[in-house]
């Protein structure tokens, strides 16, 4: 993976971290008013994490917010993605944000835990230090 692509991957990971941090800060307020916004940030965290995984694996994907589509692409590279149930997230990107569909406390807690699990899994898979070492070794051999 070249430096430019790795930088894009890490940018997505950093943005996923920010979405997760925003949801974490809001969930700690224990205020029902923020539940739908927490779910939205969790959806964004998962979307950016999946896209980072795909980029890291050099898998092309169209511009989309469809988590199920992205998840299915991830499954082609890693069957462990079958462990993530993202059906509930389908509404968090658009409907919950624009329509008058409130999130429940259970949905919010589940979204938060799922986002953390997906993001942590992707981050454990992506190792920029190894990529930089491989690139350095490759450059030395050229």
C-alpha positions as CSV (number, residue, x, y, z in Angstrom):
1,X,0.0,0.0,0.0
2,X,1.4,3.4,-0.9
3,X,1.7,6.2,1.5
4,X,-1.1,8.2,0.0
5,X,-3.6,5.3,0.4
6,X,-2.4,4.6,3.9
7,X,-2.9,8.2,4.8
8,X,-6.5,8.1,3.5
9,X,-7.1,4.9,5.5
10,X,-5.8,6.6,8.7
11,X,-7.8,9.7,8.0
12,X,-11.0,7.5,7.9
13,X,-9.9,5.8,11.1
14,X,-9.3,9.2,12.8
15,X,-12.7,10.4,11.6
16,X,-14.4,7.2,13.0
17,X,-12.6,7.9,16.3
18,X,-14.1,11.4,16.4
19,X,-17.6,10.2,15.7
20,X,-17.2,7.6,18.4
21,X,-15.8,10.2,20.8
22,X,-18.8,12.5,20.1
23,X,-21.2,9.6,20.8
24,X,-19.3,8.7,24.0
25,X,-19.5,12.3,25.3
26,X,-23.2,12.5,24.5
27,X,-24.1,9.1,26.0
28,X,-22.4,10.1,29.2
29,X,-24.9,13.0,29.6
30,X,-27.6,10.3,30.1
31,X,-30.0,12.7,28.3
32,X,-32.8,11.2,26.1
33,X,-32.6,14.3,23.9
34,X,-29.3,13.1,22.4
35,X,-30.2,9.5,21.7
36,X,-30.9,9.9,17.9
37,X,-27.7,12.0,17.5
38,X,-25.7,9.3,19.3
39,X,-27.1,6.7,16.9
40,X,-26.2,8.9,14.0
41,X,-22.6,9.3,15.2
42,X,-22.4,5.5,15.8
43,X,-23.6,4.9,12.2
44,X,-20.9,7.3,10.9
45,X,-18.2,5.6,13.0
46,X,-19.2,2.2,11.6
47,X,-19.4,3.5,8.0
48,X,-15.9,5.1,8.2
49,X,-14.5,2.0,9.8
50,X,-15.8,-0.3,7.1
51,X,-14.5,2.1,4.4
52,X,-11.1,2.2,6.0
53,X,-11.0,-1.6,6.1
54,X,-12.0,-1.8,2.4
55,X,-9.4,0.8,1.4
56,X,-6.7,-1.0,3.5
57,X,-7.5,-4.1,1.6
58,X,-7.5,-2.2,-1.7
59,X,-11.2,-3.1,-2.4
60,X,-12.9,-0.7,-4.6
61,X,-16.3,0.6,-3.5
62,X,-18.7,3.2,-4.8
63,X,-19.7,6.3,-2.9
64,X,-22.4,5.0,-0.6
65,X,-23.7,5.1,2.9
66,X,-25.2,1.6,2.7
67,X,-23.7,-0.3,5.6
68,X,-25.0,-3.6,4.5
69,X,-23.5,-3.2,1.1
70,X,-20.1,-2.2,2.6
71,X,-20.4,-5.0,5.1
72,X,-20.9,-7.5,2.3
73,X,-17.8,-6.2,0.6
74,X,-15.8,-6.6,3.8
75,X,-17.0,-10.2,4.1
76,X,-15.3,-11.0,0.9
77,X,-11.9,-10.2,2.6
78,X,-12.7,-11.4,6.1
79,X,-15.4,-13.8,7.1
80,X,-15.4,-12.5,10.7
81,X,-17.5,-9.6,9.6
82,X,-20.4,-12.0,9.7
83,X,-20.4,-11.4,13.4
84,X,-21.6,-7.8,13.0
85,X,-25.3,-7.2,12.8
86,X,-25.7,-3.8,11.2
87,X,-29.4,-4.0,10.1
88,X,-30.5,-1.6,12.7
89,X,-27.9,1.0,11.5
90,X,-29.8,1.3,8.2
91,X,-32.1,3.9,9.7
92,X,-29.4,5.8,11.6
93,X,-27.7,7.5,8.7
94,X,-30.7,9.3,7.3
95,X,-34.2,8.5,8.7
96,X,-33.3,8.9,12.4
97,X,-31.5,12.2,11.6
98,X,-34.2,13.8,9.5
99,X,-37.5,12.1,10.3
100,X,-39.3,12.2,13.6
101,X,-38.2,8.7,14.6
102,X,-36.8,8.8,18.1
103,X,-34.2,6.3,19.2
104,X,-34.9,4.2,22.3
105,X,-32.3,3.8,25.1
106,X,-31.8,0.2,24.1
107,X,-31.2,1.1,20.5
108,X,-28.7,3.8,21.6
109,X,-26.8,1.5,23.9
110,X,-26.7,-1.2,21.2
111,X,-25.6,1.3,18.5
112,X,-22.8,2.5,20.8
113,X,-21.5,-1.0,21.7
114,X,-21.7,-2.1,18.0
115,X,-19.8,0.9,16.8
116,X,-17.1,0.3,19.4
117,X,-16.8,-3.3,18.5
118,X,-16.6,-2.7,14.7
119,X,-14.2,0.2,15.1
120,X,-11.9,-1.8,17.5
121,X,-12.0,-4.8,15.1
122,X,-11.0,-2.7,12.1
123,X,-8.3,-0.8,14.1
124,X,-6.8,-4.2,15.2
125,X,-6.7,-5.3,11.6
126,X,-5.1,-2.2,10.3
127,X,-1.4,-1.8,11.3
128,X,0.2,1.3,9.7
129,X,3.5,0.6,11.5
130,X,3.8,-2.8,9.8
131,X,3.0,-1.2,6.5
132,X,5.6,1.5,7.0
133,X,8.2,-1.2,8.0
134,X,7.3,-3.3,4.9
135,X,7.6,-0.3,2.7
136,X,11.0,0.7,4.2
137,X,12.3,-2.9,3.7
138,X,11.0,-2.9,0.2
139,X,12.7,0.4,-0.5
140,X,16.0,-0.9,0.9
141,X,15.8,-4.0,-1.4
142,X,15.2,-1.9,-4.6
